[in-house]
Amino acid sequence: MELRTLRYFLALAQEGTVSNAAKALHVTQPTLSRQLADLERGFGKQLFERGAKRIVLTDEGVRLREYAEAIVELADKAEAELAQPERAVAGDVYVGCGESDAMRIILRAAKRARDEHPGVHFHLFSGTSADLMNRFNEGLFDFMVEFEAVSRPDCLSCPLPTLDTWGVLMRADSPLADLPAVRADDLAAHPVICSRQALKAGVMQAWAGEAFDSWDVVATYNLVFNGALMVEEGLGSAICYDGLVKTVPGGPLCFRPLDPPLSSNIDVVWKKHRRLSKAAETFLGCLQEECG
């Protein structure tokens, strides 16, 4: 199985027809069809279902697409790194990250690296730790920003000198807005929108204790932009980190901290035995200086 064949496979999965995929790849339709038929024979599996208008992936095809995307992306990353001149500090740095005001520290380090070496470029991928971990383990990220960080024997880390503080984002006309801070019992009488990652990790359950059982969790969110929209539309009040949604006096939304306070630590982690590119090493040095 060649890398070129995987690119052909991904193009057909994206375009949906042999003719469109062939045009995108600048190859003839017979050439593309022959390569894909060889791919199916090699695996001994049907990867496509030929419909009247479009070709769709079978279950086996969907699984192969996940692997193929990772393989092709990793190959492109390796090619770009190896193409850099031996002594040049240039290239791409890939960072998997979540939503946090603490990202400002990382971005200041990125700017310092760019100021010193304009050939360094950054690519940020947003998501939860769970969403990003597979890509990090596969080598597609140089670094990952981890919240509620735990010890990882296969990783090194740079703790950020700040904490993310949890609280409740609510409409300004909510009864909760009259409180200086929100306790677990206060949420029992109100619909709650919660971070899916925080629920999965047990963060909210541990903080609320027995009161959690009385919560009406009407929705969960992955990234807080949609959580804020749900709050604006009156679906409920969202538990989230402070500083992610801008609130102003007299505006439609306001934020109240939790009582007792709840905070999360943040680490930037990288694989212990995976060699960093010169661009990534430069960024890491700037980050460590930013963190003091």
NUKEDO-157122 format. One record per residue (C-alpha): residue number from 0; chain; x, y negated, z negated. Coordinates in nm, 2 decimals, always signed. Example, Ala and Ser with C-alpha at 12.3 -4.5 7.8 and 13.67 -1.06 7.14 Angstrom:
<rs>
num = 0&cadena = A&x = +1.23&y = +0.45&z = -0.78
num = 1&cadena = A&x = +1.37&y = +0.11&z = -0.71
</rs>
This chain:
<rs>
num = 0&cadena = A&x = +0.00&y = +0.00&z = +0.00
num = 1&cadena = A&x = +0.16&y = -0.33&z = +0.11
num = 2&cadena = A&x = +0.11&y = -0.67&z = -0.03
num = 3&cadena = A&x = -0.01&y = -0.78&z = +0.32
num = 4&cadena = A&x = -0.29&y = -0.52&z = +0.31
num = 5&cadena = A&x = -0.41&y = -0.65&z = -0.03
num = 6&cadena = A&x = -0.43&y = -1.00&z = +0.12
num = 7&cadena = A&x = -0.64&y = -0.87&z = +0.40
num = 8&cadena = A&x = -0.87&y = -0.69&z = +0.15
num = 9&cadena = A&x = -0.91&y = -1.01&z = -0.06
num = 10&cadena = A&x = -0.98&y = -1.22&z = +0.25
num = 11&cadena = A&x = -1.26&y = -0.98&z = +0.36
num = 12&cadena = A&x = -1.40&y = -0.98&z = +0.01
num = 13&cadena = A&x = -1.40&y = -1.36&z = +0.02
num = 14&cadena = A&x = -1.53&y = -1.42&z = +0.37
num = 15&cadena = A&x = -1.79&y = -1.13&z = +0.38
num = 16&cadena = A&x = -1.74&y = -1.05&z = +0.75
num = 17&cadena = A&x = -1.45&y = -0.91&z = +0.95
num = 18&cadena = A&x = -1.47&y = -1.19&z = +1.21
num = 19&cadena = A&x = -1.44&y = -1.47&z = +0.95
num = 20&cadena = A&x = -1.17&y = -1.29&z = +0.76
num = 21&cadena = A&x = -0.97&y = -1.23&z = +1.08
num = 22&cadena = A&x = -1.00&y = -1.60&z = +1.16
num = 23&cadena = A&x = -0.88&y = -1.70&z = +0.81
num = 24&cadena = A&x = -0.59&y = -1.47&z = +0.83
num = 25&cadena = A&x = -0.50&y = -1.55&z = +1.20
num = 26&cadena = A&x = -0.51&y = -1.18&z = +1.30
num = 27&cadena = A&x = -0.73&y = -0.99&z = +1.54
num = 28&cadena = A&x = -1.04&y = -0.81&z = +1.43
num = 29&cadena = A&x = -0.91&y = -0.47&z = +1.54
num = 30&cadena = A&x = -0.59&y = -0.52&z = +1.34
num = 31&cadena = A&x = -0.78&y = -0.62&z = +1.03
num = 32&cadena = A&x = -1.03&y = -0.33&z = +1.06
num = 33&cadena = A&x = -0.75&y = -0.08&z = +1.11
num = 34&cadena = A&x = -0.56&y = -0.20&z = +0.80
num = 35&cadena = A&x = -0.87&y = -0.19&z = +0.58
num = 36&cadena = A&x = -0.96&y = +0.16&z = +0.70
num = 37&cadena = A&x = -0.61&y = +0.27&z = +0.62
num = 38&cadena = A&x = -0.66&y = +0.12&z = +0.27
num = 39&cadena = A&x = -0.98&y = +0.31&z = +0.21
num = 40&cadena = A&x = -0.82&y = +0.64&z = +0.33
num = 41&cadena = A&x = -0.52&y = +0.58&z = +0.11
num = 42&cadena = A&x = -0.74&y = +0.55&z = -0.20
num = 43&cadena = A&x = -0.99&y = +0.81&z = -0.09
num = 44&cadena = A&x = -1.27&y = +0.57&z = -0.19
num = 45&cadena = A&x = -1.52&y = +0.36&z = -0.01
num = 46&cadena = A&x = -1.44&y = +0.00&z = -0.09
num = 47&cadena = A&x = -1.70&y = -0.17&z = +0.12
num = 48&cadena = A&x = -2.06&y = -0.13&z = +0.21
num = 49&cadena = A&x = -2.13&y = -0.25&z = +0.57
num = 50&cadena = A&x = -2.46&y = -0.45&z = +0.57
num = 51&cadena = A&x = -2.64&y = -0.60&z = +0.86
num = 52&cadena = A&x = -2.49&y = -0.94&z = +0.81
num = 53&cadena = A&x = -2.23&y = -0.91&z = +0.54
num = 54&cadena = A&x = -1.98&y = -0.67&z = +0.40
num = 55&cadena = A&x = -2.00&y = -0.63&z = +0.02
num = 56&cadena = A&x = -1.77&y = -0.45&z = -0.23
num = 57&cadena = A&x = -1.86&y = -0.12&z = -0.38
num = 58&cadena = A&x = -1.79&y = -0.07&z = -0.75
num = 59&cadena = A&x = -1.45&y = +0.07&z = -0.66
num = 60&cadena = A&x = -1.39&y = -0.23&z = -0.44
num = 61&cadena = A&x = -1.47&y = -0.47&z = -0.72
num = 62&cadena = A&x = -1.22&y = -0.29&z = -0.95
num = 63&cadena = A&x = -0.96&y = -0.31&z = -0.68
num = 64&cadena = A&x = -1.02&y = -0.68&z = -0.62
num = 65&cadena = A&x = -0.94&y = -0.75&z = -0.99
num = 66&cadena = A&x = -0.61&y = -0.57&z = -0.96
num = 67&cadena = A&x = -0.53&y = -0.71&z = -0.61
num = 68&cadena = A&x = -0.59&y = -1.07&z = -0.73
num = 69&cadena = A&x = -0.35&y = -1.02&z = -1.02
num = 70&cadena = A&x = -0.09&y = -0.85&z = -0.80
num = 71&cadena = A&x = -0.10&y = -1.11&z = -0.52
num = 72&cadena = A&x = -0.09&y = -1.40&z = -0.77
num = 73&cadena = A&x = +0.20&y = -1.26&z = -0.95
num = 74&cadena = A&x = +0.39&y = -1.20&z = -0.63
num = 75&cadena = A&x = +0.33&y = -1.56&z = -0.52
num = 76&cadena = A&x = +0.45&y = -1.68&z = -0.86
num = 77&cadena = A&x = +0.77&y = -1.47&z = -0.83
num = 78&cadena = A&x = +0.83&y = -1.59&z = -0.47
num = 79&cadena = A&x = +0.79&y = -1.95&z = -0.57
num = 80&cadena = A&x = +1.03&y = -1.91&z = -0.86
num = 81&cadena = A&x = +1.30&y = -1.73&z = -0.67
num = 82&cadena = A&x = +1.28&y = -1.98&z = -0.39
num = 83&cadena = A&x = +1.41&y = -2.26&z = -0.61
num = 84&cadena = A&x = +1.78&y = -2.36&z = -0.58
num = 85&cadena = A&x = +1.99&y = -2.18&z = -0.84
num = 86&cadena = A&x = +2.08&y = -2.49&z = -1.04
num = 87&cadena = A&x = +1.76&y = -2.69&z = -0.98
num = 88&cadena = A&x = +1.51&y = -2.74&z = -1.26
num = 89&cadena = A&x = +1.19&y = -2.73&z = -1.05
num = 90&cadena = A&x = +0.90&y = -2.51&z = -0.99
num = 91&cadena = A&x = +0.56&y = -2.42&z = -1.15
num = 92&cadena = A&x = +0.47&y = -2.38&z = -1.51
num = 93&cadena = A&x = +0.14&y = -2.19&z = -1.59
num = 94&cadena = A&x = -0.04&y = -2.25&z = -1.91
num = 95&cadena = A&x = -0.36&y = -2.07&z = -2.03
num = 96&cadena = A&x = -0.54&y = -2.29&z = -2.28
num = 97&cadena = A&x = -0.87&y = -2.37&z = -2.45
num = 98&cadena = A&x = -1.05&y = -2.69&z = -2.53
num = 99&cadena = A&x = -0.88&y = -2.89&z = -2.80
num = 100&cadena = A&x = -0.77&y = -3.24&z = -2.87
num = 101&cadena = A&x = -0.43&y = -3.08&z = -2.97
num = 102&cadena = A&x = -0.37&y = -3.03&z = -2.59
num = 103&cadena = A&x = -0.25&y = -3.39&z = -2.60
num = 104&cadena = A&x = +0.07&y = -3.27&z = -2.76
num = 105&cadena = A&x = +0.12&y = -3.02&z = -2.48
num = 106&cadena = A&x = +0.05&y = -3.28&z = -2.22
num = 107&cadena = A&x = +0.29&y = -3.52&z = -2.37
num = 108&cadena = A&x = +0.56&y = -3.25&z = -2.35
num = 109&cadena = A&x = +0.46&y = -3.18&z = -1.98
num = 110&cadena = A&x = +0.50&y = -3.55&z = -1.90
num = 111&cadena = A&x = +0.84&y = -3.56&z = -2.06
num = 112&cadena = A&x = +0.95&y = -3.26&z = -1.86
num = 113&cadena = A&x = +0.81&y = -3.42&z = -1.54
num = 114&cadena = A&x = +0.99&y = -3.75&z = -1.62
num = 115&cadena = A&x = +1.32&y = -3.57&z = -1.65
num = 116&cadena = A&x = +1.26&y = -3.33&z = -1.37
num = 117&cadena = A&x = +1.00&y = -3.45&z = -1.11
num = 118&cadena = A&x = +1.02&y = -3.11&z = -0.93
num = 119&cadena = A&x = +0.84&y = -2.94&z = -1.22
num = 120&cadena = A&x = +0.46&y = -2.89&z = -1.17
num = 121&cadena = A&x = +0.20&y = -2.77&z = -1.42
num = 122&cadena = A&x = -0.11&y = -2.55&z = -1.37
num = 123&cadena = A&x = -0.36&y = -2.53&z = -1.66
num = 124&cadena = A&x = -0.62&y = -2.26&z = -1.68
num = 125&cadena = A&x = -0.90&y = -2.32&z = -1.93
num = 126&cadena = A&x = -1.09&y = -2.05&z = -2.12
num = 127&cadena = A&x = -1.11&y = -1.87&z = -2.45
num = 128&cadena = A&x = -0.82&y = -1.66&z = -2.58
num = 129&cadena = A&x = -1.01&y = -1.35&z = -2.49
num = 130&cadena = A&x = -1.07&y = -1.47&z = -2.14
num = 131&cadena = A&x = -0.71&y = -1.56&z = -2.09
num = 132&cadena = A&x = -0.53&y = -1.28&z = -2.27
num = 133&cadena = A&x = -0.54&y = -1.03&z = -1.98
num = 134&cadena = A&x = -0.38&y = -1.28&z = -1.74
num = 135&cadena = A&x = -0.12&y = -1.37&z = -2.00
num = 136&cadena = A&x = -0.03&y = -1.00&z = -2.05
num = 137&cadena = A&x = -0.01&y = -0.95&z = -1.68
num = 138&cadena = A&x = +0.25&y = -1.22&z = -1.65
num = 139&cadena = A&x = +0.03&y = -1.48&z = -1.47
num = 140&cadena = A&x = +0.08&y = -1.74&z = -1.75
num = 141&cadena = A&x = +0.42&y = -1.85&z = -1.88
num = 142&cadena = A&x = +0.25&y = -1.98&z = -2.20
num = 143&cadena = A&x = -0.08&y = -1.94&z = -2.37
num = 144&cadena = A&x = -0.24&y = -2.18&z = -2.63
num = 145&cadena = A&x = -0.39&y = -1.96&z = -2.90
num = 146&cadena = A&x = -0.64&y = -2.07&z = -3.16
num = 147&cadena = A&x = -0.69&y = -1.89&z = -3.48
num = 148&cadena = A&x = -0.34&y = -1.76&z = -3.40
num = 149&cadena = A&x = -0.24&y = -1.42&z = -3.53
num = 150&cadena = A&x = +0.10&y = -1.25&z = -3.55
num = 151&cadena = A&x = +0.20&y = -1.09&z = -3.22
num = 152&cadena = A&x = +0.51&y = -0.88&z = -3.24
num = 153&cadena = A&x = +0.57&y = -0.90&z = -2.86
num = 154&cadena = A&x = +0.55&y = -1.29&z = -2.86
num = 155&cadena = A&x = +0.74&y = -1.59&z = -2.98
num = 156&cadena = A&x = +0.55&y = -1.90&z = -3.08
num = 157&cadena = A&x = +0.57&y = -2.27&z = -3.13
num = 158&cadena = A&x = +0.31&y = -2.39&z = -3.39
num = 159&cadena = A&x = +0.15&y = -2.72&z = -3.31
num = 160&cadena = A&x = +0.17&y = -2.98&z = -3.59
num = 161&cadena = A&x = -0.20&y = -3.03&z = -3.61
num = 162&cadena = A&x = -0.52&y = -2.84&z = -3.69
num = 163&cadena = A&x = -0.85&y = -2.83&z = -3.51
num = 164&cadena = A&x = -1.14&y = -2.93&z = -3.75
num = 165&cadena = A&x = -1.48&y = -2.76&z = -3.71
num = 166&cadena = A&x = -1.80&y = -2.95&z = -3.74
num = 167&cadena = A&x = -2.15&y = -2.99&z = -3.59
num = 168&cadena = A&x = -2.23&y = -3.19&z = -3.27
num = 169&cadena = A&x = -2.60&y = -3.30&z = -3.29
num = 170&cadena = A&x = -2.84&y = -3.55&z = -3.14
num = 171&cadena = A&x = -2.84&y = -3.88&z = -3.31
num = 172&cadena = A&x = -3.21&y = -3.83&z = -3.40
num = 173&cadena = A&x = -3.15&y = -3.50&z = -3.57
num = 174&cadena = A&x = -3.22&y = -3.48&z = -3.94
num = 175&cadena = A&x = -2.87&y = -3.34&z = -3.98
num = 176&cadena = A&x = -2.73&y = -3.68&z = -3.87
num = 177&cadena = A&x = -2.84&y = -3.83&z = -4.20
num = 178&cadena = A&x = -2.58&y = -3.61&z = -4.38
num = 179&cadena = A&x = -2.22&y = -3.70&z = -4.43
num = 180&cadena = A&x = -2.12&y = -3.34&z = -4.38
num = 181&cadena = A&x = -2.30&y = -3.02&z = -4.30
num = 182&cadena = A&x = -2.32&y = -2.72&z = -4.53
num = 183&cadena = A&x = -2.40&y = -2.36&z = -4.42
num = 184&cadena = A&x = -2.74&y = -2.38&z = -4.59
num = 185&cadena = A&x = -2.83&y = -2.70&z = -4.40
num = 186&cadena = A&x = -2.82&y = -2.51&z = -4.07
num = 187&cadena = A&x = -3.08&y = -2.26&z = -4.18
num = 188&cadena = A&x = -3.37&y = -2.48&z = -4.08
num = 189&cadena = A&x = -3.22&y = -2.59&z = -3.74
num = 190&cadena = A&x = -3.15&y = -2.41&z = -3.42
num = 191&cadena = A&x = -2.77&y = -2.35&z = -3.39
num = 192&cadena = A&x = -2.55&y = -2.33&z = -3.08
num = 193&cadena = A&x = -2.22&y = -2.16&z = -3.15
num = 194&cadena = A&x = -1.89&y = -2.09&z = -2.99
num = 195&cadena = A&x = -1.89&y = -1.74&z = -2.86
num = 196&cadena = A&x = -1.53&y = -1.70&z = -2.95
num = 197&cadena = A&x = -1.59&y = -1.81&z = -3.31
num = 198&cadena = A&x = -1.87&y = -1.57&z = -3.35
num = 199&cadena = A&x = -1.67&y = -1.28&z = -3.20
num = 200&cadena = A&x = -1.38&y = -1.35&z = -3.43
num = 201&cadena = A&x = -1.61&y = -1.38&z = -3.73
num = 202&cadena = A&x = -1.50&y = -1.74&z = -3.81
num = 203&cadena = A&x = -1.85&y = -1.87&z = -3.87
num = 204&cadena = A&x = -1.96&y = -1.56&z = -4.06
num = 205&cadena = A&x = -1.67&y = -1.59&z = -4.29
num = 206&cadena = A&x = -1.73&y = -1.97&z = -4.35
num = 207&cadena = A&x = -2.11&y = -1.95&z = -4.40
num = 208&cadena = A&x = -2.12&y = -1.63&z = -4.60
num = 209&cadena = A&x = -2.47&y = -1.50&z = -4.68
num = 210&cadena = A&x = -2.62&y = -1.82&z = -4.54
num = 211&cadena = A&x = -2.52&y = -1.70&z = -4.19
num = 212&cadena = A&x = -2.80&y = -1.44&z = -4.19
num = 213&cadena = A&x = -3.06&y = -1.72&z = -4.21
num = 214&cadena = A&x = -2.92&y = -1.91&z = -3.90
num = 215&cadena = A&x = -3.11&y = -1.91&z = -3.58
num = 216&cadena = A&x = -2.84&y = -1.89&z = -3.32
num = 217&cadena = A&x = -3.04&y = -1.98&z = -3.01
num = 218&cadena = A&x = -2.74&y = -2.00&z = -2.77
num = 219&cadena = A&x = -2.37&y = -1.95&z = -2.74
num = 220&cadena = A&x = -2.11&y = -2.13&z = -2.52
num = 221&cadena = A&x = -1.78&y = -2.05&z = -2.38
num = 222&cadena = A&x = -1.65&y = -2.41&z = -2.31
num = 223&cadena = A&x = -1.79&y = -2.70&z = -2.49
num = 224&cadena = A&x = -1.91&y = -2.91&z = -2.20
num = 225&cadena = A&x = -2.21&y = -2.69&z = -2.15
num = 226&cadena = A&x = -2.26&y = -2.68&z = -2.53
num = 227&cadena = A&x = -2.28&y = -3.06&z = -2.54
num = 228&cadena = A&x = -2.54&y = -3.05&z = -2.25
num = 229&cadena = A&x = -2.75&y = -2.80&z = -2.45
num = 230&cadena = A&x = -2.74&y = -3.04&z = -2.75
num = 231&cadena = A&x = -2.84&y = -3.34&z = -2.54
num = 232&cadena = A&x = -3.13&y = -3.14&z = -2.40
num = 233&cadena = A&x = -3.26&y = -3.06&z = -2.75
num = 234&cadena = A&x = -3.18&y = -2.69&z = -2.75
num = 235&cadena = A&x = -3.00&y = -2.72&z = -3.09
num = 236&cadena = A&x = -2.69&y = -2.84&z = -3.27
num = 237&cadena = A&x = -2.35&y = -2.71&z = -3.16
num = 238&cadena = A&x = -2.07&y = -2.60&z = -3.39
num = 239&cadena = A&x = -1.75&y = -2.70&z = -3.23
num = 240&cadena = A&x = -1.41&y = -2.87&z = -3.28
num = 241&cadena = A&x = -1.39&y = -3.24&z = -3.35
num = 242&cadena = A&x = -1.27&y = -3.47&z = -3.08
num = 243&cadena = A&x = -1.39&y = -3.26&z = -2.78
num = 244&cadena = A&x = -1.70&y = -3.46&z = -2.71
num = 245&cadena = A&x = -1.69&y = -3.84&z = -2.72
num = 246&cadena = A&x = -1.94&y = -3.99&z = -2.96
num = 247&cadena = A&x = -2.00&y = -4.36&z = -3.01
num = 248&cadena = A&x = -2.22&y = -4.56&z = -3.25
num = 249&cadena = A&x = -2.56&y = -4.59&z = -3.11
num = 250&cadena = A&x = -2.50&y = -4.31&z = -2.86
num = 251&cadena = A&x = -2.71&y = -4.01&z = -2.80
num = 252&cadena = A&x = -2.48&y = -3.77&z = -2.99
num = 253&cadena = A&x = -2.30&y = -3.77&z = -3.32
num = 254&cadena = A&x = -2.06&y = -3.54&z = -3.50
num = 255&cadena = A&x = -2.05&y = -3.43&z = -3.87
num = 256&cadena = A&x = -1.77&y = -3.22&z = -4.03
num = 257&cadena = A&x = -1.84&y = -2.90&z = -4.22
num = 258&cadena = A&x = -1.86&y = -2.88&z = -4.60
num = 259&cadena = A&x = -1.64&y = -2.71&z = -4.72
num = 260&cadena = A&x = -1.40&y = -2.81&z = -4.44
num = 261&cadena = A&x = -1.29&y = -2.55&z = -4.19
num = 262&cadena = A&x = -0.98&y = -2.58&z = -3.97
num = 263&cadena = A&x = -0.80&y = -2.36&z = -3.72
num = 264&cadena = A&x = -0.43&y = -2.34&z = -3.66
num = 265&cadena = A&x = -0.29&y = -2.36&z = -3.30
num = 266&cadena = A&x = +0.01&y = -2.19&z = -3.15
num = 267&cadena = A&x = +0.17&y = -2.20&z = -2.81
num = 268&cadena = A&x = +0.29&y = -1.84&z = -2.74
num = 269&cadena = A&x = +0.51&y = -1.68&z = -2.48
num = 270&cadena = A&x = +0.63&y = -1.32&z = -2.43
num = 271&cadena = A&x = +0.94&y = -1.23&z = -2.62
num = 272&cadena = A&x = +1.10&y = -1.01&z = -2.35
num = 273&cadena = A&x = +0.98&y = -1.20&z = -2.04
num = 274&cadena = A&x = +1.24&y = -1.43&z = -1.90
num = 275&cadena = A&x = +1.12&y = -1.79&z = -1.86
num = 276&cadena = A&x = +1.19&y = -1.98&z = -1.54
num = 277&cadena = A&x = +1.41&y = -2.29&z = -1.57
num = 278&cadena = A&x = +1.10&y = -2.51&z = -1.54
num = 279&cadena = A&x = +0.93&y = -2.32&z = -1.82
num = 280&cadena = A&x = +1.24&y = -2.34&z = -2.04
num = 281&cadena = A&x = +1.25&y = -2.72&z = -1.98
num = 282&cadena = A&x = +0.89&y = -2.76&z = -2.08
num = 283&cadena = A&x = +0.94&y = -2.55&z = -2.39
num = 284&cadena = A&x = +1.23&y = -2.76&z = -2.50
num = 285&cadena = A&x = +1.02&y = -3.08&z = -2.46
num = 286&cadena = A&x = +0.73&y = -2.91&z = -2.65
num = 287&cadena = A&x = +0.96&y = -2.82&z = -2.94
num = 288&cadena = A&x = +1.09&y = -3.17&z = -2.96
num = 289&cadena = A&x = +0.73&y = -3.30&z = -2.96
num = 290&cadena = A&x = +0.65&y = -3.07&z = -3.24
num = 291&cadena = A&x = +0.95&y = -3.19&z = -3.44
</rs>
